[in-house]
Amino acid sequence: MLLLRSPFNNSTSLDPFLDQMTGAVQLPYWRDADHNSFNFSDTIGEIVNDDSKFSVQFDVSHFKPENLKIHLDGRELKIEGTQETKSEHGYSKRSFSKMILLPEDADVSAIHSAISNDGKLQIEAPKTAKTSRSITINFVAKL
């Protein structure tokens, strides 16, 4: 049980106001909880950004493939997942949303994704071919 103590005195006794209420106050169970454990898809896995491709991997093992959405708007790639569970004992809902800005040289028309049996979502975009060429300089005489 956690006890609130007065920040205004050095005494080990509880704050007089709290003493009047119950003598001790129990804080909610979630106050000191590790809230990161509630977010099931908080981490992004391996990211590759080399000359040939851009790829990113997510752990979405807590979501069925039909509960996932991938949306591309320009270079903004948005990955979302939502799962709802209802039972006689209650209702729960999990969701996540991630947005990644693709590199300028990623070929957005050729993006593809795949999900493995262990729930790893891989999204990959090949890089556009870099071309170089010489440009001739034309001389134009004044008329």
LOVO-221016 format. One line per 2 residues: for each residue z, y, x of N, C-alpha, C, CB. Coordinates in steps of 0.05 Angstrom, whole numbers, plus 5000, padded with zeros to 4 digits. Glycine has a CB too. Layout:
Z Y X Z Y X Z Y X Z Y X | ... $
//
This chain:
5000 4977 5017 5000 5000 5000 5000 5025 5018 5024 5000 4981 | 4983 5044 5012 4982 5069 5027 4999 5090 5013 4952 5079 5029 $
5013 5105 5030 5030 5126 5019 5020 5153 5028 5059 5122 5029 | 5021 5173 5010 5013 5200 5017 5038 5214 5027 5002 5215 4992 $
5035 5228 5049 5057 5243 5061 5049 5273 5061 5064 5233 5089 | 5069 5290 5060 5064 5318 5060 5056 5328 5088 5090 5333 5051 $
5035 5343 5089 5026 5354 5115 5043 5378 5123 4997 5361 5115 | 5061 5387 5106 5076 5412 5111 5104 5409 5122 5078 5427 5085 $
5113 5384 5126 5139 5381 5139 5137 5356 5157 5161 5377 5118 | 5156 5354 5175 5156 5332 5194 5174 5310 5186 5164 5342 5222 $
5184 5311 5162 5203 5291 5151 5187 5265 5146 5217 5301 5126 | 5201 5243 5147 5188 5217 5140 5190 5211 5110 5201 5195 5156 $
5203 5229 5095 5205 5224 5067 5179 5233 5053 5229 5239 5054 | 5174 5223 5030 5150 5231 5015 5152 5259 5005 5145 5212 4991 $
5130 5271 4999 5128 5298 4988 5145 5298 4963 5099 5306 4983 | 5162 5319 4959 5179 5320 4935 5163 5319 4909 5194 5346 4935 $
5139 5331 4908 5122 5329 4884 5115 5300 4878 5097 5346 4887 | 5107 5285 4899 5100 5257 4894 5124 5241 4887 5086 5246 4919 $
5148 5248 4899 5172 5234 4892 5178 5236 4862 5196 5244 4908 | 5172 5259 4851 5177 5263 4822 5159 5245 4805 5173 5292 4815 $
5135 5240 4815 5116 5224 4799 5124 5195 4799 5087 5227 4811 | 5124 5182 4822 5131 5153 4822 5146 5146 4847 5106 5136 4820 $
5148 5164 4866 5160 5158 4891 5140 5149 4912 5181 5136 4888 | 5119 5138 4904 5097 5129 4922 5071 5129 4906 5103 5101 4935 $
5050 5135 4919 5024 5135 4906 5006 5114 4920 5010 5163 4907 | 4994 5097 4904 4976 5077 4915 4948 5088 4913 4979 5050 4901 $
4933 5089 4935 4906 5099 4935 4887 5078 4925 4898 5109 4963 | 4864 5086 4914 4844 5067 4905 4835 5048 4927 4820 5081 4893 $
4827 5024 4920 4819 5004 4940 4795 5013 4956 4813 4977 4926 | 4778 5030 4945 4753 5037 4958 4756 5060 4978 4733 5044 4938 $
4780 5072 4979 4783 5096 4996 4778 5090 5025 4811 5108 4992 | 4790 5068 5035 4787 5062 5063 4766 5039 5068 4813 5054 5075 $
4750 5033 5048 4730 5012 5050 4708 5020 5069 4719 5004 5023 | 4695 5001 5081 4671 5006 5097 4648 5008 5078 4667 4983 5118 $
4640 5032 5072 4618 5036 5052 4591 5027 5062 4617 5066 5045 | 4588 5024 5088 4562 5014 5098 4557 4985 5089 4562 5014 5129 $
4578 4970 5083 4573 4943 5074 4562 4942 5046 4600 4927 5075 | 4563 4964 5031 4552 4965 5004 4522 4969 5004 4566 4986 4988 $
4511 4978 5026 4483 4984 5028 4469 4961 5042 4477 5011 5043 | 4455 4945 5028 4444 4920 5038 4419 4924 5055 4438 4901 5016 $
4405 4946 5053 4380 4950 5067 4381 4976 5083 4356 4950 5049 | 4403 4981 5096 4407 5006 5110 4393 5008 5136 4436 5011 5113 $
4388 4985 5149 4377 4986 5175 4347 4979 5175 4391 4967 5194 | 4333 4993 5192 4305 4987 5196 4303 4968 5221 4287 5013 5201 $
4288 4947 5218 4285 4928 5240 4267 4939 5262 4275 4902 5230 | 4252 4921 5274 4235 4928 5296 4213 4947 5288 4223 4902 5308 $
4209 4968 5305 4187 4987 5301 4169 4986 5325 4198 5016 5296 | 4143 4983 5320 4124 4982 5342 4105 5006 5337 4108 4955 5343 $
4101 5022 5357 4083 5045 5356 4068 5046 5383 4097 5072 5349 | 4047 5031 5385 4032 5030 5410 4003 5040 5405 4032 5002 5423 $
3986 5035 5425 3958 5045 5422 3942 5030 5401 3944 5042 5449 | 3950 5006 5394 3934 4990 5375 3945 4990 5346 3932 4962 5385 $
3971 4994 5343 3982 4992 5316 4009 5006 5313 3985 4963 5307 | 4016 5011 5288 4043 5020 5280 4053 4999 5261 4043 5049 5267 $
4077 4988 5266 4088 4969 5248 4118 4973 5246 4082 4940 5256 | 4129 4966 5223 4158 4969 5218 4167 4945 5202 4164 4996 5203 $
4192 4937 5207 4202 4913 5193 4229 4921 5179 4207 4890 5213 | 4233 4911 5155 4257 4915 5139 4269 4889 5131 4251 4933 5114 $
4295 4887 5130 4309 4864 5118 4312 4869 5088 4336 4858 5133 | 4297 4855 5072 4299 4858 5043 4307 4832 5030 4272 4868 5031 $
4322 4816 5045 4329 4789 5036 4346 4789 5011 4343 4775 5058 | 4358 4811 5003 4374 4812 4979 4357 4820 4954 4397 4832 4982 $
4331 4822 4958 4313 4830 4936 4290 4811 4934 4302 4859 4941 | 4283 4805 4909 4259 4789 4904 4234 4806 4909 4260 4777 4875 $
4212 4794 4917 4188 4809 4922 4179 4826 4897 4165 4791 4930 | 4183 4816 4873 4175 4831 4849 4193 4855 4844 4176 4813 4825 $
4216 4857 4859 4234 4880 4856 4229 4901 4877 4263 4871 4857 | 4208 4898 4893 4201 4917 4915 4176 4932 4908 4198 4902 4941 $
4175 4957 4917 4151 4974 4914 4146 4988 4940 4155 4995 4891 | 4120 4990 4947 4111 5005 4970 4091 5026 4960 4099 4987 4993 $
4095 5051 4967 4078 5072 4957 4070 5089 4981 4092 5090 4935 | 4044 5096 4982 4034 5113 5004 4023 5139 4992 4012 5098 5020 $
4033 5161 5002 4023 5188 4994 4016 5203 5019 4045 5203 4977 | 3991 5205 5026 3982 5217 5051 3992 5199 5074 3994 5245 5054 $
4009 5209 5091 4021 5194 5113 4050 5185 5106 4021 5209 5139 | 4060 5193 5083 4088 5185 5075 4088 5158 5062 4100 5206 5056 $
4101 5139 5075 4104 5112 5065 4132 5109 5053 4099 5091 5088 | 4133 5102 5027 4159 5099 5014 4163 5070 5005 4161 5119 4990 $
4186 5059 5013 4192 5031 5006 4217 5032 4989 4197 5014 5032 | 4216 5019 4965 4239 5019 4946 4244 4991 4937 4233 5038 4922 $
4269 4986 4931 4277 4961 4920 4299 4966 4900 4287 4942 4942 | 4298 4951 4877 4318 4953 4856 4323 4926 4845 4310 4974 4834 $
4348 4919 4842 4355 4893 4830 4379 4897 4811 4362 4872 4853 | 4376 4887 4787 4397 4888 4767 4406 4860 4760 4389 4904 4742 $
4431 4856 4757 4442 4830 4749 4461 4834 4726 4455 4816 4773 | 4457 4819 4704 4475 4820 4681 4486 4792 4677 4460 4831 4656 $
4511 4791 4671 4524 4766 4664 4545 4771 4643 4535 4752 4689 | 4558 4750 4635 4580 4753 4615 4604 4768 4627 4588 4726 4604 $
4605 4769 4654 4627 4782 4667 4622 4810 4676 4635 4766 4691 | 4597 4819 4673 4592 4847 4681 4563 4852 4688 4609 4854 4704 $
4559 4875 4701 4532 4884 4708 4533 4896 4736 4523 4906 4687 | 4513 4890 4752 4511 4902 4778 4483 4911 4784 4521 4882 4800 $
4480 4931 4801 4454 4942 4807 4454 4949 4837 4447 4966 4790 | 4434 4940 4851 4430 4947 4879 4403 4961 4882 4432 4922 4898 $
4402 4981 4899 4376 4994 4904 4377 5007 4931 4371 5015 4881 | 4353 5011 4941 4349 5026 4966 4323 5041 4965 4351 5007 4991 $
4320 5061 4981 4295 5076 4984 4293 5085 5012 4294 5100 4964 | 4270 5080 5025 4265 5089 5052 4239 5103 5053 4265 5064 5072 $
4237 5124 5069 4212 5139 5072 4206 5141 5102 4213 5167 5059 | 4182 5134 5110 4173 5136 5137 4148 5152 5139 4169 5107 5149 $
4147 5170 5158 4123 5186 5162 4106 5172 5183 4130 5216 5171 | 4083 5163 5175 4065 5148 5193 4054 5166 5215 4043 5134 5178 $
4048 5156 5238 4036 5172 5259 4008 5182 5251 4033 5156 5285 | 4000 5204 5262 3974 5217 5254 3950 5199 5260 3971 5243 5269 $
3952 5181 5280 3930 5164 5287 3931 5137 5273 3929 5160 5317 | 3949 5133 5254 3950 5108 5239 3928 5108 5218 3978 5104 5225 $
3915 5086 5215 3893 5084 5196 3905 5077 5169 3872 5061 5204 | 3910 5097 5152 3924 5093 5126 3907 5077 5107 3931 5120 5114 $
3881 5075 5111 3864 5059 5093 3866 5029 5099 3836 5068 5095 | 3878 5022 5121 3880 4994 5129 3908 4983 5130 3866 4990 5156 $
3927 4996 5117 3955 4987 5117 3957 4961 5102 3974 5008 5105 | 3973 4943 5112 3978 4918 5098 4008 4910 5102 3960 4895 5108 $
4018 4893 5084 4046 4885 5085 4048 4855 5080 4063 4901 5065 | 4070 4844 5089 4075 4815 5084 4105 4812 5084 4061 4797 5106 $
4114 4792 5069 4142 4785 5069 4146 4756 5077 4155 4791 5041 | 4165 4751 5094 4170 4724 5104 4189 4709 5086 4181 4724 5133 $
4192 4683 5090 4211 4667 5074 4240 4675 5078 4207 4638 5082 | 4246 4687 5101 4274 4696 5105 4279 4725 5097 4281 4692 5134 $
4260 4737 5082 4264 4764 5071 4258 4787 5090 4291 4766 5062 | 4241 4783 5110 4234 4805 5127 4207 4816 5118 4232 4796 5157 $
4207 4842 5110 4183 4856 5101 4171 4870 5125 4190 4876 5078 | 4146 4863 5131 4131 4875 5153 4109 4892 5142 4119 4853 5172 $
4107 4917 5150 4086 4936 5142 4072 4944 5168 4098 4960 5126 | 4046 4942 5167 4030 4947 5192 4005 4964 5186 4023 4921 5206 $
4000 4983 5203 3976 4999 5202 3963 5000 5229 3982 5028 5192 | 3937 4992 5231 3923 4994 5256 3919 5024 5263 3896 4979 5256 $
3916 5029 5289 3910 5056 5298 3880 5061 5297 3922 5061 5326 | 3873 5085 5291 3844 5092 5291 3835 5093 5320 3839 5120 5277 $
3810 5086 5323 3798 5086 5350 3795 5114 5361 3771 5071 5351 | 3805 5118 5384 3802 5144 5397 3774 5145 5410 3825 5150 5418 $
3759 5165 5403 3732 5167 5414 3731 5193 5431 3710 5167 5393 | 3716 5191 5452 3712 5215 5468 3682 5217 5474 3729 5215 5494 $
3673 5241 5477 3645 5245 5483 3641 5273 5496 3626 5242 5458 | 3620 5276 5509 3613 5302 5521 3598 5318 5500 3596 5299 5547 $
3603 5344 5500 3589 5362 5482 3572 5381 5499 3610 5378 5463 | 3547 5381 5492 3528 5399 5507 3532 5427 5499 3499 5390 5503 $
3527 5445 5517 3530 5473 5512 3501 5484 5510 3546 5488 5534 | 3495 5495 5488 3469 5507 5483 3469 5537 5489 3459 5502 5454 $
3449 5547 5502 3447 5575 5508 3429 5588 5486 3435 5580 5536 | 3439 5610 5474 3424 5624 5454 3420 5652 5464 3439 5624 5427 $
3394 5659 5467 3388 5686 5477 3391 5706 5454 3359 5687 5488 | 3398 5730 5460 3401 5751 5440 3373 5758 5430 3416 5776 5450 $
3370 5764 5405 3345 5772 5394 3341 5802 5394 3342 5762 5366 $
//
